[in-house]
Amino acid sequence: MAIEPESIRNVCLIGHRGSEKTVLGEAMLGLASGRQGPAAGNVLDYAEEEVERGMTLGMSVAHLD
């Protein structure tokens, strides 16, 4: 099944450190995938150091259908 270019949407979350961009991104991915309730997390913060520190250290990219 081919995806029509007109149906593709790109979203970029930009903000200051601590403005909960990752939390919003995780929630958006959860809702779009049909997950209900609290987000599972660690989709965007998957590196070991990011998980240990509890904060994003670099840019993350995710996709969904």
N, C-alpha and C positions, 0 to 999 in steps of 0.2 A: 504494500500500500504506500503510495507516494504521498509526501506531505507537500501541500501547496504553500508556496512562499508567503502568500497573503495571510495564512493562518499562524505564522510563526510570530511569537512575541518574545522580546528580550527585556529583561528587568535588571537594573543595576541599583544596588543599595549603597548609598554614599552618606557618610556622616562622621562625626567626631568619635574618637575612642570612647567606649562606654555608652554609646547611644543605642545599644541593643540591636544593631543591624543583623547580627548572626541569629539572635532569637527570632526576629521577624522573618528572616530567610528560612529558618527551620520550620516555623509555623506555616509559612506559605507552602513549603514542600509537603508538609504533613497534610494540610487541607486539600491540596491538589491531588495527592495520592489516595485520598479517601480515609486517611487515618483520623480517628476521633480521639479526643482527650489530649493529655499532655504530649508534647513532642518527644520522640525517642532520643533526639539529639545526636551529636557526633556525625552528622551527615556533612556538615561544612567544616567543623573542627575535628579532623580525623588524625592529624599528626600527634605523635606521642607527647611532644612538648606542649602542644596546644591543649591537650586533654589534661595534662598535669597542672598547667598554669590556670586553666579555666578561662582562657582568652584566645582570640584569634591572633595569629602572628603574621599571616600572609593572606593574599587574595585566595578566595575559593570560588570554584565554578561548579554549578550543578545543573542538571537538565531533567526534564520530565516530559512525558507525552500527554 
